[in-house]
Amino acid sequence: MAFRDQRRDVWSIEAFSLRVSVGDTVNIRHPLLDDVDALVLAVSQSPTRGTSTLEVWV
């Protein structure tokens, strides 16, 4: 329950095709997020554009 004690935000991030799964932890380097680890909640891939969209819990 301690994990849910803290405030968490959900972000949608588009990146070049990645091999990640729901439940994985990714490190995000972005000026708005200050280099944080985030939990992947959802992944959708676009093979035609070569990108992946991640919903992450920061």
PDB file of N, CA, C and O in Angstrom, chain B, residues numbered from 101:
ATOM      1  N   MET B 101       0.799  -1.196   0.000  1.00  0.00           N
ATOM      2  CA  MET B 101       0.000   0.000   0.000  1.00  0.00           C
ATOM      3  C   MET B 101       0.854   1.277   0.000  1.00  0.00           C
ATOM      4  O   MET B 101       0.382   2.345  -0.391  1.00  0.00           O
ATOM      5  N   ALA B 102       2.082   1.161   0.431  1.00  0.00           N
ATOM      6  CA  ALA B 102       2.940   2.340   0.462  1.00  0.00           C
ATOM      7  C   ALA B 102       3.161   2.902  -0.936  1.00  0.00           C
ATOM      8  O   ALA B 102       3.374   4.103  -1.098  1.00  0.00           O
ATOM      9  N   PHE B 103       3.111   2.033  -1.949  1.00  0.00           N
ATOM     10  CA  PHE B 103       3.301   2.493  -3.328  1.00  0.00           C
ATOM     11  C   PHE B 103       2.188   3.464  -3.722  1.00  0.00           C
ATOM     12  O   PHE B 103       2.434   4.404  -4.478  1.00  0.00           O
ATOM     13  N   ARG B 104       0.979   3.255  -3.228  1.00  0.00           N
ATOM     14  CA  ARG B 104      -0.162   4.116  -3.569  1.00  0.00           C
ATOM     15  C   ARG B 104      -0.267   5.342  -2.674  1.00  0.00           C
ATOM     16  O   ARG B 104      -1.107   6.209  -2.914  1.00  0.00           O
ATOM     17  N   ASP B 105       0.572   5.427  -1.644  1.00  0.00           N
ATOM     18  CA  ASP B 105       0.552   6.573  -0.741  1.00  0.00           C
ATOM     19  C   ASP B 105       0.918   7.877  -1.439  1.00  0.00           C
ATOM     20  O   ASP B 105       0.406   8.943  -1.096  1.00  0.00           O
ATOM     21  N   GLN B 106       1.800   7.783  -2.411  1.00  0.00           N
ATOM     22  CA  GLN B 106       2.326   8.975  -3.057  1.00  0.00           C
ATOM     23  C   GLN B 106       1.449   9.383  -4.241  1.00  0.00           C
ATOM     24  O   GLN B 106       0.774   8.556  -4.854  1.00  0.00           O
ATOM     25  N   ARG B 107       1.479  10.663  -4.539  1.00  0.00           N
ATOM     26  CA  ARG B 107       0.764  11.164  -5.713  1.00  0.00           C
ATOM     27  C   ARG B 107       1.458  10.625  -6.963  1.00  0.00           C
ATOM     28  O   ARG B 107       2.685  10.665  -7.057  1.00  0.00           O
ATOM     29  N   ARG B 108       0.689  10.127  -7.910  1.00  0.00           N
ATOM     30  CA  ARG B 108       1.211   9.609  -9.171  1.00  0.00           C
ATOM     31  C   ARG B 108       0.449  10.239 -10.319  1.00  0.00           C
ATOM     32  O   ARG B 108      -0.759  10.451 -10.218  1.00  0.00           O
ATOM     33  N   ASP B 109       1.138  10.542 -11.410  1.00  0.00           N
ATOM     34  CA  ASP B 109       0.517  11.080 -12.613  1.00  0.00           C
ATOM     35  C   ASP B 109       0.668  10.073 -13.733  1.00  0.00           C
ATOM     36  O   ASP B 109       1.660   9.346 -13.790  1.00  0.00           O
ATOM     37  N   VAL B 110      -0.315  10.024 -14.629  1.00  0.00           N
ATOM     38  CA  VAL B 110      -0.247   9.157 -15.797  1.00  0.00           C
ATOM     39  C   VAL B 110       0.106  10.023 -16.996  1.00  0.00           C
ATOM     40  O   VAL B 110      -0.543  11.036 -17.255  1.00  0.00           O
ATOM     41  N   TRP B 111       1.149   9.612 -17.731  1.00  0.00           N
ATOM     42  CA  TRP B 111       1.617  10.327 -18.912  1.00  0.00           C
ATOM     43  C   TRP B 111       1.520   9.416 -20.121  1.00  0.00           C
ATOM     44  O   TRP B 111       1.678   8.201 -20.003  1.00  0.00           O
ATOM     45  N   SER B 112       1.262   9.996 -21.273  1.00  0.00           N
ATOM     46  CA  SER B 112       1.300   9.272 -22.539  1.00  0.00           C
ATOM     47  C   SER B 112       2.536   9.750 -23.282  1.00  0.00           C
ATOM     48  O   SER B 112       2.714  10.948 -23.505  1.00  0.00           O
ATOM     49  N   ILE B 113       3.388   8.804 -23.663  1.00  0.00           N
ATOM     50  CA  ILE B 113       4.669   9.144 -24.287  1.00  0.00           C
ATOM     51  C   ILE B 113       4.814   8.378 -25.591  1.00  0.00           C
ATOM     52  O   ILE B 113       4.590   7.169 -25.637  1.00  0.00           O
ATOM     53  N   GLU B 114       5.186   9.080 -26.641  1.00  0.00           N
ATOM     54  CA  GLU B 114       5.437   8.428 -27.928  1.00  0.00           C
ATOM     55  C   GLU B 114       6.939   8.331 -28.138  1.00  0.00           C
ATOM     56  O   GLU B 114       7.669   9.307 -27.965  1.00  0.00           O
ATOM     57  N   ALA B 115       7.395   7.132 -28.517  1.00  0.00           N
ATOM     58  CA  ALA B 115       8.826   6.895 -28.706  1.00  0.00           C
ATOM     59  C   ALA B 115       9.020   6.001 -29.915  1.00  0.00           C
ATOM     60  O   ALA B 115       8.070   5.395 -30.410  1.00  0.00           O
ATOM     61  N   PHE B 116      10.264   5.920 -30.392  1.00  0.00           N
ATOM     62  CA  PHE B 116      10.567   4.967 -31.452  1.00  0.00           C
ATOM     63  C   PHE B 116      10.299   3.574 -30.915  1.00  0.00           C
ATOM     64  O   PHE B 116      10.381   3.341 -29.709  1.00  0.00           O
ATOM     65  N   SER B 117       9.985   2.663 -31.792  1.00  0.00           N
ATOM     66  CA  SER B 117       9.578   1.309 -31.393  1.00  0.00           C
ATOM     67  C   SER B 117      10.444   0.750 -30.268  1.00  0.00           C
ATOM     68  O   SER B 117      11.671   0.705 -30.361  1.00  0.00           O
ATOM     69  N   LEU B 118       9.776   0.333 -29.218  1.00  0.00           N
ATOM     70  CA  LEU B 118      10.441  -0.218 -28.040  1.00  0.00           C
ATOM     71  C   LEU B 118       9.899  -1.610 -27.767  1.00  0.00           C
ATOM     72  O   LEU B 118       8.768  -1.933 -28.133  1.00  0.00           O
ATOM     73  N   ARG B 119      10.700  -2.415 -27.132  1.00  0.00           N
ATOM     74  CA  ARG B 119      10.233  -3.738 -26.695  1.00  0.00           C
ATOM     75  C   ARG B 119      10.005  -3.682 -25.193  1.00  0.00           C
ATOM     76  O   ARG B 119      10.859  -4.085 -24.402  1.00  0.00           O
ATOM     77  N   VAL B 120       8.857  -3.183 -24.822  1.00  0.00           N
ATOM     78  CA  VAL B 120       8.474  -3.124 -23.415  1.00  0.00           C
ATOM     79  C   VAL B 120       7.097  -3.750 -23.262  1.00  0.00           C
ATOM     80  O   VAL B 120       6.334  -3.842 -24.223  1.00  0.00           O
ATOM     81  N   SER B 121       6.790  -4.173 -22.058  1.00  0.00           N
ATOM     82  CA  SER B 121       5.510  -4.790 -21.760  1.00  0.00           C
ATOM     83  C   SER B 121       4.867  -4.077 -20.585  1.00  0.00           C
ATOM     84  O   SER B 121       5.533  -3.368 -19.831  1.00  0.00           O
ATOM     85  N   VAL B 122       3.575  -4.272 -20.440  1.00  0.00           N
ATOM     86  CA  VAL B 122       2.858  -3.730 -19.291  1.00  0.00           C
ATOM     87  C   VAL B 122       3.492  -4.303 -18.027  1.00  0.00           C
ATOM     88  O   VAL B 122       3.733  -5.506 -17.936  1.00  0.00           O
ATOM     89  N   GLY B 123       3.756  -3.443 -17.063  1.00  0.00           N
ATOM     90  CA  GLY B 123       4.386  -3.858 -15.810  1.00  0.00           C
ATOM     91  C   GLY B 123       5.880  -3.600 -15.765  1.00  0.00           C
ATOM     92  O   GLY B 123       6.481  -3.639 -14.692  1.00  0.00           O
ATOM     93  N   ASP B 124       6.493  -3.336 -16.926  1.00  0.00           N
ATOM     94  CA  ASP B 124       7.924  -3.009 -16.956  1.00  0.00           C
ATOM     95  C   ASP B 124       8.148  -1.614 -16.377  1.00  0.00           C
ATOM     96  O   ASP B 124       7.236  -0.788 -16.339  1.00  0.00           O
ATOM     97  N   THR B 125       9.365  -1.372 -15.931  1.00  0.00           N
ATOM     98  CA  THR B 125       9.759  -0.046 -15.471  1.00  0.00           C
ATOM     99  C   THR B 125      10.692   0.552 -16.515  1.00  0.00           C
ATOM    100  O   THR B 125      11.630  -0.104 -16.968  1.00  0.00           O
ATOM    101  N   VAL B 126      10.433   1.796 -16.893  1.00  0.00           N
ATOM    102  CA  VAL B 126      11.274   2.494 -17.867  1.00  0.00           C
ATOM    103  C   VAL B 126      11.802   3.779 -17.243  1.00  0.00           C
ATOM    104  O   VAL B 126      11.152   4.371 -16.381  1.00  0.00           O
ATOM    105  N   ASN B 127      12.970   4.204 -17.677  1.00  0.00           N
ATOM    106  CA  ASN B 127      13.549   5.456 -17.230  1.00  0.00           C
ATOM    107  C   ASN B 127      13.262   6.509 -18.281  1.00  0.00           C
ATOM    108  O   ASN B 127      13.580   6.322 -19.455  1.00  0.00           O
ATOM    109  N   ILE B 128      12.663   7.613 -17.870  1.00  0.00           N
ATOM    110  CA  ILE B 128      12.282   8.679 -18.798  1.00  0.00           C
ATOM    111  C   ILE B 128      13.143   9.900 -18.540  1.00  0.00           C
ATOM    112  O   ILE B 128      13.234  10.397 -17.417  1.00  0.00           O
ATOM    113  N   ARG B 129      13.769  10.369 -19.602  1.00  0.00           N
ATOM    114  CA  ARG B 129      14.588  11.584 -19.524  1.00  0.00           C
ATOM    115  C   ARG B 129      13.883  12.666 -20.323  1.00  0.00           C
ATOM    116  O   ARG B 129      13.888  12.654 -21.554  1.00  0.00           O
ATOM    117  N   HIS B 130      13.281  13.595 -19.608  1.00  0.00           N
ATOM    118  CA  HIS B 130      12.535  14.685 -20.231  1.00  0.00           C
ATOM    119  C   HIS B 130      12.592  15.880 -19.290  1.00  0.00           C
ATOM    120  O   HIS B 130      12.520  15.702 -18.074  1.00  0.00           O
ATOM    121  N   PRO B 131      12.721  17.098 -19.822  1.00  0.00           N
ATOM    122  CA  PRO B 131      12.838  18.276 -18.948  1.00  0.00           C
ATOM    123  C   PRO B 131      11.669  18.436 -17.966  1.00  0.00           C
ATOM    124  O   PRO B 131      11.862  18.939 -16.860  1.00  0.00           O
ATOM    125  N   LEU B 132      10.468  18.016 -18.355  1.00  0.00           N
ATOM    126  CA  LEU B 132       9.318  18.155 -17.456  1.00  0.00           C
ATOM    127  C   LEU B 132       9.291  17.091 -16.366  1.00  0.00           C
ATOM    128  O   LEU B 132       8.620  17.272 -15.350  1.00  0.00           O
ATOM    129  N   LEU B 133      10.005  15.990 -16.557  1.00  0.00           N
ATOM    130  CA  LEU B 133       9.935  14.884 -15.612  1.00  0.00           C
ATOM    131  C   LEU B 133      11.210  14.665 -14.810  1.00  0.00           C
ATOM    132  O   LEU B 133      11.212  13.849 -13.889  1.00  0.00           O
ATOM    133  N   ASP B 134      12.274  15.353 -15.123  1.00  0.00           N
ATOM    134  CA  ASP B 134      13.520  15.259 -14.347  1.00  0.00           C
ATOM    135  C   ASP B 134      14.073  13.849 -14.206  1.00  0.00           C
ATOM    136  O   ASP B 134      14.418  13.449 -13.094  1.00  0.00           O
ATOM    137  N   ASP B 135      14.170  13.086 -15.279  1.00  0.00           N
ATOM    138  CA  ASP B 135      14.835  11.775 -15.279  1.00  0.00           C
ATOM    139  C   ASP B 135      14.267  10.846 -14.198  1.00  0.00           C
ATOM    140  O   ASP B 135      14.899  10.620 -13.166  1.00  0.00           O
ATOM    141  N   VAL B 136      13.077  10.319 -14.450  1.00  0.00           N
ATOM    142  CA  VAL B 136      12.386   9.484 -13.460  1.00  0.00           C
ATOM    143  C   VAL B 136      12.157   8.073 -13.988  1.00  0.00           C
ATOM    144  O   VAL B 136      12.185   7.830 -15.194  1.00  0.00           O
ATOM    145  N   ASP B 137      11.929   7.151 -13.059  1.00  0.00           N
ATOM    146  CA  ASP B 137      11.505   5.806 -13.416  1.00  0.00           C
ATOM    147  C   ASP B 137       9.982   5.787 -13.411  1.00  0.00           C
ATOM    148  O   ASP B 137       9.347   6.387 -12.543  1.00  0.00           O
ATOM    149  N   ALA B 138       9.405   5.095 -14.385  1.00  0.00           N
ATOM    150  CA  ALA B 138       7.951   5.054 -14.514  1.00  0.00           C
ATOM    151  C   ALA B 138       7.493   3.621 -14.784  1.00  0.00           C
ATOM    152  O   ALA B 138       8.211   2.834 -15.403  1.00  0.00           O
ATOM    153  N   LEU B 139       6.306   3.298 -14.318  1.00  0.00           N
ATOM    154  CA  LEU B 139       5.710   1.985 -14.510  1.00  0.00           C
ATOM    155  C   LEU B 139       4.835   2.012 -15.764  1.00  0.00           C
ATOM    156  O   LEU B 139       3.983   2.891 -15.897  1.00  0.00           O
ATOM    157  N   VAL B 140       5.030   1.068 -16.683  1.00  0.00           N
ATOM    158  CA  VAL B 140       4.264   1.025 -17.930  1.00  0.00           C
ATOM    159  C   VAL B 140       2.886   0.438 -17.648  1.00  0.00           C
ATOM    160  O   VAL B 140       2.769  -0.676 -17.136  1.00  0.00           O
ATOM    161  N   LEU B 141       1.834   1.202 -17.988  1.00  0.00           N
ATOM    162  CA  LEU B 141       0.454   0.766 -17.796  1.00  0.00           C
ATOM    163  C   LEU B 141      -0.168   0.225 -19.076  1.00  0.00           C
ATOM    164  O   LEU B 141      -1.013  -0.669 -19.023  1.00  0.00           O
ATOM    165  N   ALA B 142       0.243   0.759 -20.231  1.00  0.00           N
ATOM    166  CA  ALA B 142      -0.309   0.316 -21.514  1.00  0.00           C
ATOM    167  C   ALA B 142       0.707   0.590 -22.617  1.00  0.00           C
ATOM    168  O   ALA B 142       1.484   1.542 -22.547  1.00  0.00           O
ATOM    169  N   VAL B 143       0.683  -0.263 -23.632  1.00  0.00           N
ATOM    170  CA  VAL B 143       1.584  -0.110 -24.779  1.00  0.00           C
ATOM    171  C   VAL B 143       0.769  -0.301 -26.051  1.00  0.00           C
ATOM    172  O   VAL B 143       0.029  -1.277 -26.173  1.00  0.00           O
ATOM    173  N   SER B 144       0.899   0.617 -26.992  1.00  0.00           N
ATOM    174  CA  SER B 144       0.328   0.416 -28.327  1.00  0.00           C
ATOM    175  C   SER B 144       1.405   0.729 -29.343  1.00  0.00           C
ATOM    176  O   SER B 144       2.128   1.718 -29.218  1.00  0.00           O
ATOM    177  N   GLN B 145       1.506  -0.116 -30.343  1.00  0.00           N
ATOM    178  CA  GLN B 145       2.562   0.046 -31.333  1.00  0.00           C
ATOM    179  C   GLN B 145       1.977   0.358 -32.697  1.00  0.00           C
ATOM    180  O   GLN B 145       0.916  -0.151 -33.058  1.00  0.00           O
ATOM    181  N   SER B 146       2.665   1.188 -33.445  1.00  0.00           N
ATOM    182  CA  SER B 146       2.285   1.535 -34.803  1.00  0.00           C
ATOM    183  C   SER B 146       3.411   1.088 -35.732  1.00  0.00           C
ATOM    184  O   SER B 146       4.390   1.812 -35.917  1.00  0.00           O
ATOM    185  N   PRO B 147       3.275  -0.113 -36.323  1.00  0.00           N
ATOM    186  CA  PRO B 147       4.339  -0.610 -37.194  1.00  0.00           C
ATOM    187  C   PRO B 147       4.566   0.256 -38.436  1.00  0.00           C
ATOM    188  O   PRO B 147       5.682   0.312 -38.954  1.00  0.00           O
ATOM    189  N   THR B 148       3.523   0.925 -38.913  1.00  0.00           N
ATOM    190  CA  THR B 148       3.678   1.753 -40.109  1.00  0.00           C
ATOM    191  C   THR B 148       4.477   3.025 -39.829  1.00  0.00           C
ATOM    192  O   THR B 148       5.194   3.517 -40.700  1.00  0.00           O
ATOM    193  N   ARG B 149       4.351   3.552 -38.617  1.00  0.00           N
ATOM    194  CA  ARG B 149       5.120   4.744 -38.257  1.00  0.00           C
ATOM    195  C   ARG B 149       6.402   4.400 -37.520  1.00  0.00           C
ATOM    196  O   ARG B 149       7.279   5.251 -37.372  1.00  0.00           O
ATOM    197  N   GLY B 150       6.524   3.156 -37.054  1.00  0.00           N
ATOM    198  CA  GLY B 150       7.715   2.751 -36.320  1.00  0.00           C
ATOM    199  C   GLY B 150       7.800   3.346 -34.928  1.00  0.00           C
ATOM    200  O   GLY B 150       8.893   3.569 -34.408  1.00  0.00           O
ATOM    201  N   THR B 151       6.640   3.606 -34.317  1.00  0.00           N
ATOM    202  CA  THR B 151       6.624   4.202 -32.975  1.00  0.00           C
ATOM    203  C   THR B 151       5.810   3.337 -32.027  1.00  0.00           C
ATOM    204  O   THR B 151       5.007   2.499 -32.438  1.00  0.00           O
ATOM    205  N   SER B 152       6.049   3.573 -30.745  1.00  0.00           N
ATOM    206  CA  SER B 152       5.275   2.952 -29.684  1.00  0.00           C
ATOM    207  C   SER B 152       4.723   4.083 -28.811  1.00  0.00           C
ATOM    208  O   SER B 152       5.413   5.072 -28.565  1.00  0.00           O
ATOM    209  N   THR B 153       3.502   3.940 -28.354  1.00  0.00           N
ATOM    210  CA  THR B 153       2.933   4.882 -27.419  1.00  0.00           C
ATOM    211  C   THR B 153       2.801   4.178 -26.076  1.00  0.00           C
ATOM    212  O   THR B 153       2.186   3.117 -25.976  1.00  0.00           O
ATOM    213  N   LEU B 154       3.380   4.777 -25.055  1.00  0.00           N
ATOM    214  CA  LEU B 154       3.358   4.202 -23.716  1.00  0.00           C
ATOM    215  C   LEU B 154       2.509   5.069 -22.803  1.00  0.00           C
ATOM    216  O   LEU B 154       2.611   6.295 -22.827  1.00  0.00           O
ATOM    217  N   GLU B 155       1.672   4.429 -21.999  1.00  0.00           N
ATOM    218  CA  GLU B 155       1.003   5.119 -20.906  1.00  0.00           C
ATOM    219  C   GLU B 155       1.790   4.709 -19.674  1.00  0.00           C
ATOM    220  O   GLU B 155       1.898   3.520 -19.372  1.00  0.00           O
ATOM    221  N   VAL B 156       2.338   5.681 -18.962  1.00  0.00           N
ATOM    222  CA  VAL B 156       3.192   5.373 -17.827  1.00  0.00           C
ATOM    223  C   VAL B 156       2.688   6.085 -16.576  1.00  0.00           C
ATOM    224  O   VAL B 156       2.074   7.151 -16.636  1.00  0.00           O
ATOM    225  N   TRP B 157       2.974   5.451 -15.446  1.00  0.00           N
ATOM    226  CA  TRP B 157       2.630   5.995 -14.137  1.00  0.00           C
ATOM    227  C   TRP B 157       3.890   6.533 -13.514  1.00  0.00           C
ATOM    228  O   TRP B 157       4.814   5.781 -13.205  1.00  0.00           O
ATOM    229  N   VAL B 158       3.928   7.843 -13.327  1.00  0.00           N
ATOM    230  CA  VAL B 158       5.130   8.522 -12.822  1.00  0.00           C
ATOM    231  C   VAL B 158       4.912   8.917 -11.390  1.00  0.00           C
ATOM    232  O   VAL B 158       5.800   9.502 -10.770  1.00  0.00           O
TER     233      VAL B 158
END
